[in-house]
Amino acid sequence: MEPQFFDQPGGFVGQPIVRVEGREKVTGKAKYSAEFPLPGLTYGVLTTSTIAKGKIMSIETAAAAREPGVIAVLTHQNLPKLVKTPNTPEGKKDTGSQMGFMPLTSDEIFYAAQPVALVVADTLDHAIHAAKLVKVTYQKQEPIASFHDPKAELFDPQKIQDGKADAHTKRGDAKGAFASSAIQLTATYNHPVYNHNPMEPGSTTAVWDAPDRLTVYESTQGVTRTQSTLSAMLGLPREQVRVITKYLGGGFGCKGSMWPHTILTVQAAKAVGRPVKLMLTRPQMFTSMGHREDQAQTVQLGATAEGKITSIVHTKTSTTSPWDNYAESNSKILDMLYATPNFEASYELARANVMTSTFMRAPGEAPGSFAIECSMDDLAYKVGVDPIEIRLRNHADHDYSTGHPWSSKSLKQCYARGAELFGWSKRNPTPGATRDGRFLVGMGMASASYPVHNSQGTARARLYADGHAVVQSGATDLGTGTYTVMTQVAADALGLPLEKVRFELGDTQLPTAPNSGGSVAAGTVSSSVYLAAQDVWQKLIKMAVVDKKSPLYKAKPEDVATEKGRLFLKKDPKKGEAFGDLMKRADMTDIEGMAQGKYGAGYEAASAAANADPAHKDEAAQHAMHSFGAHFCEVRVDMDLGTIRVSKWVSVMGAGRILNAQTARSQIIGGAIFGIGSALMEETVRDQNFSRYTNADLASYHVPVNADIPNITVEFVEEHDPFINAMGVKGIGEISMVGVAAAVGNAVFHATGKRLRDLPLTPDKVLMSGMNS
């Protein structure tokens, strides 16, 4: 029996419900991590290194310490010691730290703007002033800035992402098949460093409630993960470390891990015996919370004369830190997106004097899709067919990387609907042939896909006899609507009006939940909430069938159904009662349910709720689980000025059940804007001589503004996935960016007839392409 999802008795799930937390945000009542007014609060400011490699010879702190209001000047010489640091492989594994080095543990300097001192003062102004007075003398060494540096030594890692993914993938004889292919395409795609730049900088407020009890208000995408890392570093039981994140001003991956400034703030609070707040400056955001690594990837694509792919060979080279083997696993999307019988991928890394890279929206899939989707368009032009047609000819009816069937896939529907909304049929197939006055006009498209990652979490639902409920999970709302969608799920599952449900999140004292990242939060937490509500109903049913005053007395539990707050017989719906009446007779003020929702192994959870055949329990694990979609882009290119303007955009997604039509649409729009920025303007510039960033601010790190973005059309293909989880939710935060840069690049090629493969596609590159024509 296929698991049956609940039938939305209240009809809230899927509806464009306005944000339940919206009033708090617009009135300023919502407190972010740097906004909690604690008694005796002090302020921390970092002093950072002016070199990228070398040693500290001396630190002069006396002048800073004499300044008014200064409470402490902390360096590697006097900072309270940690029980464990990530500075060894064992310590990194135990702490779960993203970066294998903890600043202020030695006199060594490994990257520019590495923290060398932390000043604590009674006011922020006092701390800022004193931090500038800390004088450090260095023994400088020549740094390596990136894999482009002639001194950089490339190495072949056995694993990337610190052992989480294979550095080599091989299926069939990819190189041999490429050599014998009728069509052979080889191209290299270059990507700069990108920084996340969320609106809210990284911030930590730490207070020791007792010598061995800590509370941290942290801007993190996962309170549970942060709690675990702090617990390991401090040598404290997890229950003695509380992490709170009620609101988050964006993250995009940089807040998915705990970074050094957090534990440094905790150590400072211990040292001064008072709460300490530290908020990173905008320039420090470029050197304190990771980045998307600079990388080059080469794709060799072999195909038949008709455009059927015979082989893909993918290689990637990128920069990593002195300690870690982190690299985005770009090859995964190349391995599964199309029917590819022969595939091979490998990675090379170069150690440089930079901090560790980290997840950035759609890690691996976003840059990987740029390479494969531009290559697919090149193949379409080589064969002489439409870009959508070449993708249909190579449509993967199963996952070639695993051999498993898809749990669901609506990519063909996304192509068809997207083309209809966009007006693709009006496109002149000849590149460079469409003009509007001085502008060359181009239309491009690209496929999108993102996997469903295994994850699980827990939720608690407490239903009160007076008709309201409190539902809790230690999740994080990135600003994308978690408060709202979980309220919708809980209201439907409990049969209550929206205004009678309060959803609480962002606290390690609540049931554990995964990070908000990797598109796992929506499916995991919503399934947990739904199943916790089912736990409540099962308890109420058991009460009713033994209650002599209940209309359901002596009924079999399996014969009782629930809907809109009532329990009733399936065969005679009139025979039943409201949950409140049942609870009041039992003199109960409330009843509680708890459950664990699983993401990526959802059949077990869904089938348990639906009493499905246990024989099919493990069927989910035999399916490949992905979201799919398509982006369509129109650009106008001025070949005299080199400017590219996106003038039209359509995105169509197949991503399982959509919990809120309004917040989901906003997520896709946000991802499209994020991707357009990476395609046309975003780039962190690292000086190759000094390994320092030259544009570490929002004045010179360009991001899109309203004038850069047209109206964006978003639609979702209705999709039912019986295997994904109890709610049938796949997640949309990551896929919204996958393929976006490629759609822009393909549109630019169609407009100009010139293929630009080095991101971002800035005016100078457009002008050079014209000069080289």
matplotlib code that plots the C-alpha trace (Angstrom):
import matplotlib.pyplot as plt

x = [0.0, 1.3, 1.4, -1.4, -0.7, -3.1, -5.8, -5.4, -8.7, -8.1, -6.7, -3.8, -0.9, 0.0, -1.9, -0.2, -0.5, 1.2, 4.1, 3.0, 6.2, 5.9, 4.5, 7.4, 9.9, 8.5, 7.8, 11.3, 10.0, 11.9, 15.2, 18.2, 21.3, 23.0, 19.9, 19.4, 19.9, 21.6, 22.6, 26.3, 26.7, 30.2, 31.5, 34.2, 36.1, 38.7, 42.2, 43.2, 46.5, 47.9, 49.8, 48.7, 51.6, 54.2, 54.6, 53.8, 57.1, 55.5, 52.1, 51.9, 48.6, 49.5, 48.3, 44.9, 44.5, 44.9, 42.1, 38.8, 36.3, 38.7, 38.1, 40.5, 42.8, 43.0, 45.7, 47.1, 49.1, 46.2, 43.0, 41.4, 42.3, 39.9, 39.5, 39.6, 40.5, 40.1, 43.9, 44.5, 42.5, 41.2, 40.1, 38.5, 36.5, 35.5, 34.4, 32.7, 34.4, 34.4, 37.9, 40.9, 42.5, 41.6, 43.1, 44.6, 46.0, 49.6, 51.8, 51.4, 49.6, 48.0, 45.7, 45.1, 42.8, 43.3, 42.3, 45.3, 43.6, 40.2, 39.5, 36.6, 35.2, 32.1, 31.0, 31.4, 33.1, 35.7, 36.3, 36.7, 39.2, 41.2, 41.4, 43.2, 45.8, 47.0, 50.4, 51.6, 55.1, 55.3, 57.9, 56.5, 56.7, 55.6, 52.0, 50.4, 47.1, 45.4, 45.9, 46.8, 50.0, 53.0, 54.3, 51.1, 51.5, 48.5, 47.7, 45.2, 43.1, 41.6, 38.6, 37.2, 35.1, 37.3, 36.4, 32.7, 32.9, 35.1, 37.5, 37.3, 34.2, 34.3, 31.6, 32.3, 35.2, 34.6, 37.9, 37.8, 34.2, 35.1, 38.0, 35.7, 32.7, 31.5, 31.2, 33.9, 33.5, 36.1, 35.7, 37.1, 34.9, 36.4, 34.8, 36.1, 35.8, 32.3, 31.3, 27.8, 27.2, 23.9, 22.3, 22.9, 26.7, 27.9, 27.3, 27.6, 26.4, 27.7, 26.8, 28.0, 25.0, 27.3, 30.9, 29.8, 26.6, 26.6, 24.0, 24.9, 22.7, 24.1, 23.5, 23.5, 21.7, 21.6, 21.5, 22.0, 25.2, 26.6, 25.7, 27.6, 30.7, 30.8, 30.2, 33.2, 35.5, 34.6, 34.4, 30.9, 27.8, 25.6, 22.7, 24.9, 25.3, 22.2, 22.2, 19.4, 18.6, 15.1, 15.6, 18.3, 19.1, 20.1, 22.9, 23.3, 25.7, 28.2, 26.2, 25.9, 29.0, 30.5, 33.4, 36.2, 34.6, 31.9, 34.1, 36.4, 33.4, 32.6, 36.2, 36.2, 33.0, 34.7, 37.7, 35.9, 33.1, 30.4, 28.3, 30.2, 28.7, 30.8, 29.5, 31.7, 32.3, 31.4, 35.1, 35.5, 32.6, 35.0, 37.6, 35.7, 32.9, 34.2, 33.5, 32.8, 36.3, 37.9, 37.8, 38.3, 36.4, 37.0, 34.2, 34.9, 31.6, 31.3, 28.2, 26.8, 26.1, 22.5, 23.5, 23.1, 25.7, 28.2, 30.7, 31.4, 34.9, 35.0, 38.0, 38.1, 40.9, 40.3, 42.0, 41.8, 43.2, 46.5, 44.6, 41.4, 40.5, 37.2, 36.0, 32.5, 31.5, 30.6, 30.7, 27.5, 25.1, 27.1, 26.8, 23.0, 21.4, 21.4, 21.6, 25.3, 26.6, 30.3, 31.4, 34.6, 35.4, 38.5, 39.6, 42.9, 43.5, 46.1, 46.8, 47.0, 47.0, 43.3, 40.7, 38.6, 35.9, 32.4, 29.0, 27.4, 23.9, 23.6, 27.2, 28.6, 25.4, 25.5, 29.0, 28.6, 25.4, 27.2, 29.6, 27.3, 24.4, 26.7, 28.2, 24.7, 23.9, 27.2, 26.2, 22.7, 24.3, 26.8, 24.0, 21.7, 18.7, 16.9, 18.5, 15.4, 15.4, 19.0, 18.0, 15.0, 17.2, 19.4, 16.7, 17.6, 14.7, 16.6, 19.6, 22.6, 24.9, 23.2, 21.1, 18.0, 14.6, 13.5, 11.1, 9.4, 10.6, 8.7, 11.6, 9.9, 6.8, 9.0, 10.5, 7.1, 5.5, 8.5, 8.8, 5.1, 5.3, 8.5, 7.4, 10.3, 8.6, 9.2, 13.0, 15.1, 17.5, 20.3, 22.8, 23.3, 20.3, 17.9, 18.1, 16.0, 17.6, 21.2, 20.7, 21.4, 18.7, 19.2, 17.1, 18.7, 17.6, 19.0, 18.0, 18.1, 18.3, 19.2, 19.3, 17.2, 19.8, 19.2, 18.2, 16.0, 14.6, 12.1, 9.1, 6.7, 3.1, 1.1, -2.7, -4.7, -8.3, -9.2, -8.5, -5.0, -1.6, 2.1, 4.3, 8.1, 11.2, 14.8, 14.9, 16.1, 14.2, 16.6, 14.1, 12.5, 9.3, 9.8, 7.7, 4.8, 4.9, 5.2, 2.3, 0.3, 1.3, 0.5, -2.9, -4.0, -2.7, -4.3, -7.5, -7.1, -7.4, -4.0, -4.4, -4.7, -1.3, 2.1, 5.2, 8.4, 11.9, 15.6, 16.5, 18.5, 16.1, 13.5, 13.5, 16.5, 16.3, 18.8, 20.5, 18.5, 20.7, 20.9, 17.1, 16.4, 14.6, 11.2, 10.7, 12.3, 10.6, 7.2, 7.2, 8.2, 5.4, 2.8, 3.8, 3.8, 0.2, -0.6, 0.9, -1.5, -4.4, -3.5, -3.3, -6.8, -8.2, -7.0, -8.6, -11.9, -12.4, -12.1, -14.2, -17.7, -19.1, -17.5, -19.6, -16.6, -16.6, -15.5, -14.7, -11.6, -8.8, -8.3, -11.9, -11.6, -10.6, -9.9, -10.6, -11.0, -10.5, -13.0, -12.7, -15.3, -16.2, -15.1, -18.3, -20.5, -18.9, -21.8, -20.8, -17.9, -16.9, -14.5, -11.1, -11.8, -14.9, -12.9, -10.0, -12.3, -14.1, -10.7, -9.8, -6.8, -5.5, -3.2, -1.8, 1.5, 2.9, 6.4, 7.7, 10.7, 10.5, 12.9, 14.0, 15.3, 14.0, 10.4, 8.5, 8.9, 7.6, 4.7, 3.8, 3.7, 1.1, -0.9, -0.6, 1.0, 2.3, 5.6, 6.9, 7.5, 9.3, 12.7, 11.4, 12.4, 16.1, 15.9, 14.9, 16.9, 15.4, 15.9, 14.0, 14.0, 13.3, 14.1, 15.1, 14.5, 16.3, 16.2, 19.1, 19.9, 23.6, 25.1, 28.2, 29.4, 29.4, 29.7, 26.6, 24.3, 20.8, 18.4, 15.1, 12.9, 12.9, 10.8, 11.4, 9.3, 10.0, 8.9, 9.8, 7.2, 4.6, 4.7, 3.9, 3.2, 2.7, 3.8, 7.0, 8.0, 7.7, 9.8, 12.5, 12.7, 12.9, 15.6, 17.6, 17.3, 18.5, 21.4, 22.4, 22.0, 24.4, 27.0, 26.6, 27.0, 28.7, 29.7, 33.4, 35.7, 39.2, 42.2, 45.5, 47.8, 50.9, 49.6, 46.6, 44.4, 41.0, 40.8, 37.0, 35.9, 32.9, 29.5, 30.6, 32.9, 31.5, 28.6, 25.3, 22.1, 19.7, 16.1, 17.2, 19.2, 16.3, 13.1, 9.8, 10.3, 7.6, 7.6, 5.4, 5.5, 4.5, 2.2, 4.1, 3.3, 6.2, 5.3, 8.8, 10.3, 8.9, 5.6, 4.8, 6.1, 8.3, 11.6, 12.8, 13.5, 16.1, 19.1, 17.5, 16.4, 20.0, 21.1, 21.3, 20.7, 24.2, 24.1, 20.7, 22.2, 25.4, 23.3, 21.2, 24.4, 25.7, 22.4, 22.5, 26.1, 27.3, 30.2, 30.6, 31.9, 33.1, 34.7, 32.3, 31.2, 30.2, 31.4, 31.5, 35.2, 34.8, 31.9, 34.0, 37.0, 34.8, 33.8, 37.4, 38.3, 35.5]
y = [0.0, 3.4, 5.8, 8.3, 11.9, 13.7, 15.5, 19.0, 19.3, 23.0, 23.6, 25.8, 23.8, 25.0, 28.3, 31.7, 32.5, 35.7, 35.4, 34.8, 36.6, 39.5, 42.0, 41.3, 41.9, 45.1, 46.6, 45.7, 43.3, 40.4, 40.0, 38.9, 37.5, 40.8, 42.4, 40.8, 43.4, 41.4, 42.9, 43.9, 43.4, 44.1, 44.4, 42.5, 43.7, 41.7, 42.9, 41.0, 40.3, 42.5, 39.7, 36.3, 34.2, 34.4, 34.5, 37.0, 38.3, 40.5, 42.0, 45.4, 45.6, 48.0, 51.1, 49.5, 48.2, 51.8, 53.2, 54.1, 51.3, 48.6, 45.4, 43.0, 42.6, 38.9, 37.2, 33.7, 34.4, 34.9, 33.6, 30.8, 27.5, 25.1, 21.4, 20.5, 22.4, 21.5, 22.0, 18.2, 15.7, 14.0, 17.4, 18.5, 15.3, 15.5, 19.1, 19.0, 22.2, 23.4, 24.8, 22.8, 25.7, 27.8, 31.3, 32.6, 29.2, 30.0, 32.7, 31.4, 33.4, 31.4, 33.9, 37.6, 39.2, 36.2, 37.2, 38.1, 39.8, 40.4, 43.6, 43.7, 47.0, 48.6, 50.2, 49.3, 52.6, 52.0, 48.5, 49.7, 52.4, 50.1, 47.4, 49.8, 50.4, 46.8, 46.7, 43.5, 42.8, 40.0, 37.9, 37.9, 35.0, 34.9, 33.7, 31.6, 33.1, 30.5, 27.5, 30.0, 30.9, 29.3, 28.3, 26.4, 22.6, 20.7, 17.5, 14.7, 14.1, 10.7, 12.4, 15.9, 17.9, 16.3, 12.8, 13.2, 12.6, 10.6, 12.6, 10.1, 8.7, 6.3, 4.5, 2.7, 3.9, 7.6, 8.5, 5.8, 6.6, 10.2, 9.5, 7.5, 9.8, 11.4, 14.8, 15.8, 19.1, 20.3, 23.5, 25.0, 27.1, 29.5, 30.7, 33.4, 33.5, 34.3, 35.6, 35.0, 38.6, 38.0, 41.2, 40.2, 39.8, 37.0, 37.8, 36.1, 37.1, 34.8, 34.7, 32.2, 31.5, 29.6, 28.4, 25.4, 26.6, 28.7, 30.5, 31.7, 33.9, 33.0, 33.9, 30.3, 28.1, 25.3, 25.6, 21.9, 21.8, 24.9, 23.4, 20.2, 22.0, 24.3, 21.4, 19.5, 22.5, 23.4, 19.9, 20.5, 18.2, 19.3, 20.0, 22.6, 24.6, 26.4, 28.1, 30.4, 31.8, 33.2, 35.1, 35.0, 37.7, 35.3, 32.7, 31.1, 28.6, 30.7, 30.3, 26.6, 25.9, 27.4, 29.7, 31.0, 34.3, 32.3, 30.4, 33.4, 35.3, 32.5, 32.4, 36.2, 36.0, 33.4, 35.6, 38.8, 37.2, 39.2, 38.7, 39.6, 40.6, 40.4, 41.4, 41.0, 44.0, 43.8, 43.5, 40.7, 38.8, 38.2, 36.6, 35.0, 32.7, 31.0, 31.6, 29.7, 28.6, 29.9, 27.0, 25.8, 22.9, 21.2, 19.2, 16.8, 15.8, 13.1, 12.5, 10.8, 12.7, 13.0, 14.5, 11.5, 11.7, 8.9, 10.2, 12.9, 13.5, 16.2, 17.6, 20.3, 22.4, 24.6, 26.4, 25.1, 26.2, 25.1, 22.5, 21.2, 19.3, 21.1, 21.4, 21.6, 18.3, 19.7, 16.4, 15.0, 16.9, 16.1, 12.4, 12.3, 15.0, 13.3, 9.8, 9.3, 5.7, 6.6, 9.1, 10.0, 12.8, 13.9, 16.8, 18.6, 21.0, 23.5, 24.7, 28.5, 31.1, 31.5, 30.5, 27.3, 27.5, 26.4, 25.6, 28.4, 28.1, 24.9, 23.8, 21.9, 21.9, 25.6, 25.8, 22.2, 23.1, 26.1, 23.7, 21.0, 23.3, 25.5, 22.4, 21.0, 24.2, 23.9, 20.4, 21.6, 24.2, 21.6, 19.2, 21.9, 21.3, 23.4, 23.5, 22.0, 19.2, 18.2, 17.9, 15.7, 13.5, 12.9, 12.8, 10.4, 8.1, 6.8, 8.0, 6.8, 7.6, 5.0, 3.0, 3.7, 4.8, 8.4, 8.7, 11.3, 13.5, 16.3, 17.8, 17.3, 19.1, 21.9, 22.3, 22.4, 24.8, 27.1, 27.3, 28.2, 30.9, 32.3, 32.3, 30.1, 29.2, 32.8, 32.4, 32.7, 29.7, 31.6, 33.2, 36.9, 37.4, 39.1, 42.9, 45.5, 48.8, 48.8, 45.7, 42.2, 40.0, 36.4, 33.7, 30.9, 28.1, 25.6, 22.6, 22.6, 19.7, 19.3, 16.1, 15.2, 14.7, 12.2, 14.0, 13.6, 15.8, 15.8, 17.9, 18.2, 19.1, 20.1, 20.4, 22.2, 21.5, 25.1, 24.8, 26.1, 24.4, 25.0, 23.1, 23.1, 22.1, 23.3, 24.4, 27.7, 30.2, 31.6, 34.3, 32.1, 31.3, 28.3, 29.9, 30.3, 27.0, 24.9, 26.8, 25.9, 22.2, 22.1, 23.8, 21.3, 18.3, 19.3, 20.7, 24.1, 27.7, 29.3, 31.8, 29.0, 27.6, 28.9, 27.4, 27.8, 27.2, 28.3, 26.9, 23.9, 23.3, 22.3, 19.0, 18.6, 19.5, 19.6, 22.7, 24.9, 24.2, 21.6, 22.0, 19.6, 21.8, 22.1, 18.4, 17.2, 19.6, 19.5, 15.7, 15.8, 18.3, 16.3, 13.0, 14.6, 15.7, 12.1, 11.0, 13.3, 11.9, 8.3, 9.1, 10.8, 7.9, 5.5, 7.7, 7.8, 4.1, 3.4, 6.4, 5.2, 8.7, 8.9, 8.2, 6.2, 3.9, 0.3, 1.3, -0.2, 2.4, 1.6, 2.4, 6.0, 8.9, 12.6, 15.8, 19.4, 18.8, 15.9, 12.2, 10.1, 6.6, 6.2, 4.3, 6.8, 10.3, 11.7, 9.5, 11.3, 14.3, 17.2, 16.6, 19.4, 17.6, 14.4, 16.1, 18.1, 15.0, 13.5, 16.7, 17.2, 20.7, 19.4, 16.4, 16.1, 14.2, 13.7, 12.2, 12.0, 13.0, 11.6, 13.2, 11.0, 7.8, 9.0, 5.9, 4.5, 7.7, 8.1, 4.4, 4.4, 7.2, 5.5, 1.9, 0.9, -2.5, -3.0, -5.1, -1.8, -0.1, -0.1, 0.8, 4.5, 3.6, 2.1, 5.3, 8.4, 11.5, 14.9, 18.1, 19.2, 22.4, 24.7, 28.4, 30.6, 33.9, 36.7, 39.2, 42.4, 42.9, 46.3, 45.4, 49.0, 49.2, 45.5, 45.6, 42.7, 43.2, 40.4, 41.5, 38.5, 35.4, 32.3, 29.5, 26.3, 23.8, 20.2, 19.9, 17.7, 19.3, 23.1, 24.1, 27.8, 29.2, 32.7, 31.9, 29.2, 31.7, 34.2, 31.5, 30.8, 34.5, 34.9, 32.0, 33.4, 36.8, 35.1, 33.3, 36.3, 38.1, 35.3, 35.3, 39.0, 40.8, 39.1, 38.4, 38.6, 39.8, 38.3, 40.0, 37.3, 38.9, 39.4, 37.0, 39.8, 40.8, 44.1, 44.5, 43.3, 45.6, 46.0, 49.1, 47.2, 43.6, 44.1, 42.4, 42.9, 45.8, 46.2, 47.9, 44.8, 42.4, 42.1, 40.7, 37.0, 34.4, 31.3, 28.3, 24.8, 21.6, 19.6, 16.6, 13.8, 11.9, 8.8, 8.0, 11.3, 11.8, 12.0, 15.3, 14.7, 17.8, 18.0, 21.5, 24.5, 26.7, 25.3, 24.3, 27.9, 28.8, 25.7, 26.4, 30.2, 31.3, 28.8, 30.2, 33.6, 32.4, 30.5, 33.6, 35.7, 33.2, 33.3, 37.1, 37.5, 34.1, 34.4, 31.8, 33.3, 30.7, 32.8, 34.1, 36.8, 37.9, 41.5, 44.2, 43.8, 40.2, 41.0, 43.7, 41.4, 38.7, 41.4, 42.3, 38.7, 38.0]
z = [0.0, -0.9, 2.1, 2.1, 3.1, 5.3, 3.4, 4.7, 6.6, 7.3, 3.9, 5.1, 3.6, 0.2, 0.6, 0.2, 3.9, 5.0, 7.4, 11.0, 12.2, 9.8, 12.3, 14.7, 12.0, 10.6, 14.1, 15.4, 18.1, 16.5, 18.3, 16.3, 18.0, 18.5, 20.0, 23.4, 26.1, 28.9, 32.2, 32.4, 28.6, 27.3, 23.7, 21.9, 18.8, 16.9, 15.9, 12.8, 11.1, 8.3, 6.7, 5.3, 6.3, 9.0, 12.8, 15.6, 17.0, 19.7, 20.7, 22.4, 24.4, 27.1, 25.3, 24.5, 28.0, 29.4, 27.4, 29.2, 29.4, 28.4, 30.4, 28.8, 25.8, 25.0, 22.8, 22.3, 25.4, 27.9, 26.3, 28.4, 27.0, 25.2, 26.1, 22.4, 19.3, 15.6, 15.1, 14.9, 12.7, 15.8, 17.3, 14.1, 13.9, 17.6, 17.4, 14.0, 13.1, 9.5, 9.7, 10.9, 12.7, 15.7, 15.8, 19.0, 19.9, 18.7, 17.2, 13.6, 10.9, 8.1, 6.3, 6.0, 8.7, 11.0, 14.5, 16.7, 19.6, 21.1, 23.0, 25.5, 26.6, 28.3, 25.0, 21.4, 20.6, 23.4, 22.1, 18.5, 19.5, 21.7, 19.1, 16.8, 19.4, 19.6, 17.9, 16.4, 15.0, 12.4, 10.8, 7.3, 4.9, 1.2, 1.0, -1.7, -2.8, -5.0, -7.3, -10.0, -8.1, -9.9, -6.4, -5.6, -5.5, -6.8, -5.0, -5.6, -2.5, -1.9, -0.3, -0.5, 2.0, 4.7, 3.8, 3.1, -0.7, -3.0, -5.1, -7.9, -9.7, -12.6, -14.5, -17.7, -19.9, -20.2, -21.7, -24.3, -25.2, -25.6, -27.9, -30.2, -30.1, -33.3, -31.5, -29.0, -27.0, -24.5, -22.5, -19.2, -17.0, -14.4, -11.2, -8.9, -5.1, -3.9, -0.5, 1.0, 2.4, 4.2, 5.5, 9.1, 9.8, 12.0, 15.6, 19.0, 22.4, 25.1, 28.8, 31.4, 33.6, 36.0, 35.9, 33.9, 32.2, 29.0, 26.9, 23.5, 21.2, 17.8, 14.2, 13.0, 10.6, 13.1, 16.9, 17.4, 15.4, 17.1, 20.5, 19.7, 18.6, 21.6, 23.9, 22.5, 22.5, 26.1, 27.4, 28.7, 28.5, 25.7, 28.1, 29.8, 26.6, 25.3, 21.9, 20.8, 17.3, 17.1, 13.9, 11.2, 8.7, 5.9, 5.8, 2.4, 3.9, 5.7, 9.0, 8.5, 10.6, 13.7, 13.0, 15.3, 16.3, 18.2, 20.5, 20.9, 22.2, 24.6, 25.9, 26.3, 28.4, 30.6, 31.0, 32.0, 33.9, 32.1, 28.9, 25.8, 22.4, 19.2, 15.8, 12.8, 10.6, 6.9, 5.9, 8.5, 6.9, 4.0, 6.2, 9.1, 7.8, 4.7, 1.0, -2.2, -3.5, -6.7, -9.1, -12.7, -14.2, -17.5, -19.2, -22.0, -23.6, -26.2, -28.2, -31.3, -34.4, -33.3, -29.9, -27.6, -24.9, -24.9, -22.3, -19.8, -18.3, -15.6, -13.8, -11.2, -9.7, -6.7, -3.8, -0.3, 3.1, 4.7, 6.8, 5.0, 1.9, 1.3, -2.2, -3.6, -5.2, -8.6, -10.4, -8.7, -10.9, -14.1, -13.1, -12.7, -14.7, -18.1, -19.5, -19.4, -19.9, -19.3, -16.7, -14.9, -12.5, -10.5, -8.3, -7.6, -4.8, -4.0, -0.4, -0.1, 2.7, 2.8, 5.4, 4.7, 2.1, 3.0, 1.7, -0.4, -1.8, -3.9, -3.1, -6.0, -8.0, -8.7, -10.3, -11.7, -13.5, -15.1, -16.8, -17.9, -19.0, -21.1, -22.6, -23.4, -25.3, -27.2, -28.1, -29.3, -31.6, -32.9, -33.7, -35.0, -32.7, -30.1, -26.6, -25.1, -27.7, -26.9, -23.2, -24.1, -26.2, -23.2, -20.5, -17.7, -17.0, -14.0, -12.0, -13.9, -10.9, -8.7, -11.1, -9.0, -10.3, -9.4, -6.5, -8.7, -11.6, -13.4, -15.5, -18.8, -17.5, -16.2, -19.7, -21.4, -19.0, -18.8, -22.5, -22.7, -20.1, -21.6, -25.2, -26.3, -29.6, -30.7, -30.3, -33.5, -33.4, -35.0, -32.5, -32.9, -35.2, -32.9, -32.3, -30.5, -31.5, -30.3, -28.2, -29.2, -27.7, -26.5, -25.0, -22.9, -20.6, -18.3, -16.3, -12.5, -10.0, -6.3, -4.3, -1.2, 1.6, 4.4, 7.5, 10.6, 13.3, 16.1, 17.0, 20.0, 19.7, 22.8, 22.3, 25.0, 25.9, 25.4, 21.7, 21.2, 20.6, 21.0, 18.6, 19.0, 17.1, 17.4, 13.8, 12.4, 10.2, 7.7, 6.9, 4.3, 6.2, 8.6, 11.3, 8.8, 7.0, 10.2, 11.7, 8.6, 8.9, 12.6, 12.1, 9.5, 11.3, 14.6, 13.0, 14.5, 13.1, 12.3, 15.1, 17.6, 16.8, 18.0, 16.5, 18.5, 17.1, 17.4, 20.9, 21.9, 24.8, 22.1, 20.3, 18.0, 14.3, 11.5, 10.1, 7.8, 4.8, 2.0, 1.5, 4.4, 7.0, 5.3, 4.7, 8.0, 10.3, 8.6, 8.7, 12.4, 13.1, 11.2, 12.9, 16.3, 15.7, 14.7, 18.0, 19.8, 17.9, 18.6, 22.3, 22.2, 20.3, 22.9, 25.6, 23.7, 23.1, 26.8, 28.0, 28.8, 28.2, 24.8, 21.6, 20.5, 23.6, 22.7, 19.1, 17.6, 17.4, 13.7, 13.0, 14.4, 12.2, 13.0, 11.1, 12.0, 15.7, 15.9, 16.5, 14.7, 13.4, 9.8, 8.9, 10.8, 10.8, 12.9, 15.7, 17.4, 19.5, 19.7, 21.3, 23.9, 25.2, 25.6, 27.4, 29.7, 30.9, 31.7, 33.6, 31.2, 30.4, 27.6, 25.9, 24.2, 21.3, 19.9, 16.7, 14.5, 10.8, 8.3, 5.1, 2.4, 4.0, 4.2, 3.4, 6.9, 8.5, 6.0, 6.0, 9.8, 9.7, 7.0, 8.3, 5.0, 4.2, 6.3, 3.4, 1.5, 4.4, 2.8, -0.7, -0.3, 0.0, -3.5, -5.1, -6.2, -4.7, -6.4, -7.1, -10.8, -12.6, -15.5, -15.8, -18.8, -19.4, -21.9, -22.0, -23.9, -24.6, -25.6, -27.6, -27.5, -23.7, -22.9, -20.6, -20.1, -18.8, -17.8, -19.3, -18.7, -16.4, -15.9, -13.4, -13.2, -10.5, -9.6, -5.9, -4.3, -2.1, -1.7, 1.8, 1.1, -2.4, -1.5, 0.5, -2.0, -4.9, -2.9, -2.3, -6.1, -6.9, -4.3, -5.7, -9.2, -8.1, -6.2, -9.4, -11.6, -9.3, -9.5, -13.3, -14.0, -11.2, -8.0, -7.5, -4.5, -5.7, -3.9, -4.4, -5.8, -4.2, -0.6, -0.5, 0.8, -0.5, -2.3, -2.4, 1.1, 1.4, -0.2, -2.1, -4.3, -4.0, -6.4, -5.8, -7.8, -6.9, -8.0, -11.3, -12.3, -12.0, -14.2, -13.1, -12.4, -13.2, -11.0, -11.2, -9.5, -11.2, -9.0, -7.8, -5.5, -4.1, -2.1, -0.9, 0.2, 3.7, 5.6, 3.9, 0.4, 0.6, -1.3, -0.5, -2.7, -1.1, -3.1, -6.5, -6.9, -7.8, -9.8, -13.5, -13.1, -14.2, -17.1, -18.3, -18.3, -20.1, -22.7, -23.3, -23.8, -26.3, -28.2, -28.3, -29.4, -30.8, -28.3, -25.6, -22.3, -19.8, -17.1, -14.4, -13.8, -17.3, -16.9, -19.6, -20.1, -21.1, -23.4, -25.1, -25.4, -27.1, -29.7, -30.3, -30.7, -33.2]

ax = plt.figure().add_subplot(projection="3d")
ax.plot(x, y, z, "-o")
ax.set_aspect("equal")
plt.show()
